[in-house]
Amino acid sequence: MMLQNNKFQRLNDAFEIGLYAICGLSAIYFIFQKVYAKSFQAILIISVLLLIRGLVKWKKSELFPALRFSILFFIMLTMLLANLFGLYGVIPYLDKAEHLLSGVILCFVGLLVLRKMIRTQGISAFPSPIAIWFALFFAVAMAGCWEIYEFATDFLFGLTSQNGLIDTMMDIICGTVGAAGTALYLGYKAKRHPLSVLYPNETRP
């Protein structure tokens, strides 16, 4: 299991380096084209990647491979393809795909929060099913909180983040589906390796 995680992390390293390279080249290209807003967006993506690395190092945590990959893919989808390269009008339902992936990420984040609490409290045994349910409910709650935030900003500042009740509910449903799929994956993983969900360093191949 540890060797598999290390291999996955090396793939993540290559993925992240690829994002740095694409964004760096894009920033230079848009500067020469005098499209400075696009160049700034490319630099912003690099800054976000560096910020995530800094936060992980500062908090002395480690993003497990699936969470790290989900975050990198989300950044590529939303910030690189959608915003920098303007593919919102090209890729159908890109907004819904973003909410679907956000459910995946939030479910993993919920699990990460629980892992950190278990390590901090020195808990030696914690039921995996409860951990998976916690991660699922955490993700669904955060999806709802995001829609509340969008509603509040639209109401207070006259923005148009939400396009009606159907759009809002579809966003929540997409986030919930992504979280539910991740929970099923975690359940399957826990069934094969009971310690892998909460105590990955104690698992055996």
N, C-alpha and C positions, 0 to 999 in steps of 0.2 A: 504493500500500500504506500509506504513512504517513497519507494522508487518511482511509483506511478505519479505521485504528487509532484516529485522533483521534475519529472519529465514534462508534466503539464505546466509547471511554473516556467520551465525553459521556453515552452511554446508561447506562454504569456509574455516573457521577456522579448521574444522576437516580434510578437504582435505590437507591443508598446514601442519598441525601437522603430518599427515600420510606421507607426503613427507620428512619431517625432520626425522621421525623414520626410514623410508626405507633407506634414504641416510646415516644416522648415523650407522645403522647396516651393511650396505654395506661397509662403510669405515673400520669398525672394521674387517669384514670378509676378505676383500682384503688385509688388513695389515697382518693378520695371514697367508694368502696365499702368501704373499710376492709379490703381484701384486700392487706395489705402485702407478703406473700410474692410475689404476682404483680407488684406494683409494683417490687419489688427485681429480679425477673427482667427486667423491661423496661429498667430502668436498667443492669443487667448487660450486656444486648445492646449498648446504646449504648457502654458502657465497652469492650467487645470491639472494636467498630468503630473507636473512637478509638485503642485499643491497636495495632491492625493498622496504622493510618495512622502512628502514632508509630514503630513498628518499621521500616516501610518508609523513613520519612524518616531515621531514625537510621542504618540500614544503607546509606543512599544508593543504594537500589535502586528499581526500578519494576516493579510487577506488570503483566505484559503483559495485554491486555484479556480474553483467554479465561480466564486464571487468576483475575483479579480478579472476573470475573462468576461463576465457579464458587464462589469463596469466599463472595461475597455471597449467592448462591442457597443455598449450604449453611447459612449462618447463618439465612436466612429459613426454611428447611425444618426445621432441627433446633431452633434456639433460639426462633424466633418461633411457627411453626405447631405444632410438636410439644410444646414445653414450655410456652410462655406461653399459648397458646390450647388446649392439651390435645387435640390432634387425633390422638394415637397410636391411639386406639380408633376413630377415624372414617375415617382414610385407610388402606386396606389396604396391608400390606407397607411401611409407612413406614420401618421400621428397615432393611429391605433396600435401599430407595431411597437412604437415607443412606450406606450402605456402597458402593453403586454410584457415587454422586457423590464419595465420598471417594477412590475409585480415580482418577477424573478429576482431582481436585485434586492428588493425590500425583504423578501422572504429569507434570503441569505443573510442580510443585515440583521434581521431579527435573531437568526441562529447565532450570528457572531456576538451580538449583545449578550445572549444567554450563555454562550461559551465563556465570555469574559467574566460574567458574574459568578459562574461556577468555579473558575480558577481563583477569583478574588476571595470567595468564601471558603475555598478549600473543600468543596463538595466532592466526594469520591465516587458517588453513584447517583445518577439522575436518569429517570426513565426517558428513553428516546422518543416514545410517542408523545409525551407531554411537550418535549422540546419542539417537535415538529408542529404540533398544534399551536404552540406559542408563536413560532415563526410565521405560520399562515395567518393567524389573527393579527399579528403585528403588521404584516404587509397590507392586509385588507383595511385596517384602521388608518394606515398612512396614506393609502390611496384615497380614502374619504377625506382625510385632512387636507390633502393637496387640492381637491375639488373645492373644499371650503375656502382655502386660501385664494383660489382663482375667482370664486364668487365674490369674496370680500374685495379684492383688488378691482374687479370689474365694477362693483357697486360704488366703491369709494372714489375711484379715479377715472371712471368712464372707459375702461379698457374693454376689449372684446375677446378675452381668453376663452370664454365659454360661448357656445353657439346653441343654447337652448337645453331643455331637459334631456332630450334624447342623446345629444352629444355628451352631456355630463354623465349620464347613466352608462353609455357605451364605454366611456373612459374608465369608469369604476369597474365595469364588468371585465374589460380587457385586463386591468391590473389584477383583479381577483382570479381570472383564469390563469394568468402567468404565475401567480403565487400558488394556486392549487396544483398546477403542473409541477412546480418545484417541490412542493410538499410531497407529492406522490414519488418523485425521484428520491427525495430524502428517505421516505419510508422504504422504498426498494433497497436503497443503500444500507439502511439500518438493519434490514432483514438479512442481508448477506453478511454484513460485518457489524454486529451490534454496537461496538464501541466507536465506529467510524464517524458518527454524526456529532458527538460531543467530545470524544476523547480520541482524536485521530492519531496522536502520537503513541497511543497504546495498542493500536490495531496491529494485526499480523497479516501478511499477504494471503 
